[in-house]
Amino acid sequence: MRMFTQHLRSLIDRMPISRPVVLAILTGPIVGAMLALASARAQDANAVITIDNFTFAPPELNVTVGTTVKWVNHDDIPHTVVEKNTTFRSKALDTDDSYSFTFKTAGTFDYFCGLHPHMVGKVIVKP
């Protein structure tokens, strides 16, 4: 590693551009990737779907693989969360009860309330 660092310094010293510019060029992609990852994690941390007034909000949620989505019932009556291919299914959720599911594969997951089938939503999971 020491030899690599010395070689890199030697190359930088021979370049007509300044060291800060070279450093920015070399570290830019790394910093950019770290910021993108932090942004994705922050978005996924807010993966909550509320049930209120006989609707799922938001009606469509985009997340990445590995995200845990949480449904919270704020209605005064019970609701369920059922994926149309039965990938996941909650018990009846009373007021302020919640149900969580971790998405381990990419895809589109359409779901509905088993007690009120007109209530529908969708989770889109990207790699």
C-alpha positions in Angstrom: 0.0 0.0 0.0 2.9 2.3 0.8 4.4 1.7 -2.6 1.1 2.5 -4.3 0.7 5.8 -2.3 4.3 6.8 -3.3 3.6 6.0 -6.9 0.3 8.0 -6.8 2.1 11.0 -5.2 4.8 10.8 -7.9 2.1 10.9 -10.6 0.3 13.8 -9.0 3.5 15.8 -8.7 4.1 15.5 -12.4 0.6 16.6 -13.4 0.0 20.2 -14.4 -3.1 20.5 -12.3 -3.1 21.2 -8.6 -3.3 18.6 -5.9 -6.7 19.7 -4.6 -8.2 19.2 -8.1 -6.7 15.7 -8.3 -8.0 14.9 -4.9 -11.5 16.1 -5.8 -11.4 14.0 -9.0 -10.3 10.9 -7.1 -12.7 11.2 -4.1 -15.7 12.7 -5.9 -17.3 9.4 -6.9 -16.9 8.0 -3.5 -18.5 11.0 -1.8 -21.3 10.9 -4.3 -22.0 7.3 -3.7 -22.0 7.8 0.1 -24.5 10.7 -0.3 -26.8 8.6 -2.5 -26.7 5.7 -0.1 -27.6 8.1 2.8 -30.4 9.6 0.8 -31.8 6.1 0.0 -31.6 5.1 3.6 -33.4 8.2 4.8 -36.1 7.7 2.2 -36.6 4.1 3.2 -36.7 5.1 6.9 -39.9 6.9 6.1 -41.5 3.8 4.5 -44.8 4.2 6.4 -48.3 3.9 4.9 -51.2 5.2 6.9 -54.7 3.9 6.7 -57.2 6.6 7.2 -60.7 7.4 5.9 -60.8 4.1 4.0 -57.6 4.8 2.0 -54.0 3.9 2.0 -51.6 6.9 1.9 -49.6 7.1 -0.1 -51.4 4.9 -2.5 -48.1 4.0 -4.2 -44.8 3.7 -2.4 -41.3 3.3 -4.0 -38.6 1.6 -1.9 -35.5 -0.5 -2.3 -34.9 -4.2 -1.6 -34.5 -4.8 2.1 -36.8 -2.0 3.2 -39.4 -2.6 5.9 -42.7 -1.0 5.2 -45.0 -0.2 8.0 -48.8 0.2 7.7 -50.6 2.1 10.5 -54.3 2.1 10.9 -55.7 5.5 12.0 -59.3 4.6 11.2 -61.9 3.9 13.9 -62.6 0.5 12.4 -60.4 -2.6 11.6 -58.6 -3.0 8.3 -56.2 -5.6 6.9 -53.3 -5.5 4.5 -53.3 -8.3 1.9 -51.0 -8.6 -1.1 -53.0 -9.9 -4.1 -50.7 -13.0 -4.5 -50.6 -13.5 -0.7 -46.9 -12.6 -0.4 -47.9 -10.9 2.9 -51.1 -10.7 4.9 -51.8 -8.9 8.2 -54.2 -9.7 10.9 -57.1 -7.3 11.5 -55.6 -4.0 12.6 -57.6 -2.0 15.1 -57.1 1.7 15.6 -53.4 2.6 15.9 -52.3 -1.0 15.3 -49.6 -1.5 12.8 -48.2 -4.2 10.5 -44.7 -4.4 9.0 -43.3 -6.4 6.1 -39.7 -6.5 4.8 -39.4 -6.6 1.1 -36.5 -9.0 0.1 -37.1 -9.1 -3.6 -37.7 -6.5 -6.3 -41.1 -6.2 -7.9 -44.5 -4.6 -7.8 -46.7 -5.6 -4.9 -50.4 -4.7 -5.2 -52.3 -5.0 -2.0 -55.8 -4.3 -0.7 -57.8 -4.4 2.6 -59.3 -7.9 3.0 -62.3 -6.4 4.8 -62.9 -3.5 2.3 -61.6 -4.7 -1.1 -62.1 -1.2 -2.7 -59.2 0.0 -0.6 -56.1 -0.6 -2.7 -52.4 0.3 -2.8 -49.1 -0.6 -4.3 -45.5 -1.0 -3.2 -42.8 -0.9 -5.9 -39.5 -2.4 -4.8 -36.4 -1.6 -6.8 -33.0 -3.3 -6.5 
